[in-house]
């Protein structure tokens, strides 16, 4: 594998190659873009190139790791001693302080964590000239974790490269953003994502043969929708295909032109029912921590799906020839009805729905936060 395996990201790839070719490596990168578009793969290839014993090529257009030396192979296996990779704990919605800096006490550093983010950036390389520390889901750093990481960014080690992988830079403090060199990753083309998703789904169907509950087979229209909704992320689109989001969003969006308090209540109930169905599909107990997490995730997705309809309305309002690529292209009639609402209503609706997602993320009661967001949006509907 090489940087050429990172498809549809020519600017990002050239920037990384040039930094290595010209030996102008910053102390910290911020890889920004949707999930599943190649940020993690790029971080791994960058580490391989920095560690490689015999790189191929010498200039910014051709330099690549050899993929044959022991160092490259160990990076691919995830066992190179100078590469550190961190992500949030699976049972949490945030990236907490004990993963960044060592703590004592009941909420201390997990026993399985042999080194923290800050410790990894301070360690001397064992084999290569540099260490590489990758922080996945960086936008999920909670406030205390972000503040602790800031100290490392302010006083970087000369032999360490820190790579933050981030899907939403707006959720990181400006003090961190300003101390990193940004590398932007674009959403992947819809047709490319759709083809990849179809392959993933075909593999799921084949793997589920003979099981009591076969894998769902989404329609072409559903696949097209989840690819648009996922913002060009193969990983996210594949997760959403067959999840039930398609049917739920069609029901929710269809109600928007006549949205009132009663409709808001029934929409919130439908979201709650979908969250429970997801929990059953994932085999978690409804009242468990895992079950609550599934319902929160479902509610955030549902509110985001509704918000996308108002974003589409803003596009449709200025789209004279009908060529705009709407997320909800399958319900363009509804979108055009929403486009007749006052322009400030679209922006306000999106803001309310985003705030609802934030409240749910902060562990506000999921059902109440969902219903409240939809109820507030209903008050924006112009009177007939």
Secondary structure, DSSP 4 states (H G I P E B T S, - for coil): --GGGSTT-HHHHHHHHHHHHTT---SEEEEES-TTSSHHHHHHHHHHHHH-SS-B--STTT-B--S-SHHHHHHHHT--TTEEEE---TT-SSB-HHHHS---STT---TT-SS-HHHHHHSPPSSSSSEEEEETTGGGB-HHHHHHHHHHHHT--TTEEEEEEES-GGGS-HHHHTTSEEEE-PPPPHHHHHHHHHHHHHHHHHHTTTSSSPPP---HHHHHHHHHHTTS-HHHHHHHTTTTHHHHHHHHHHHGGG--HHHHHHHHHHHHHHHHHHHHHTT--TTSHHHHHHHHHHHHHHHHHHHHHHHHHHHHHH-SSS----TTGGGHHHHHHHTTS-HHHHHHHHHHHHHHHHHHHTT--HHHHHHHHHHHHHTTSPP-
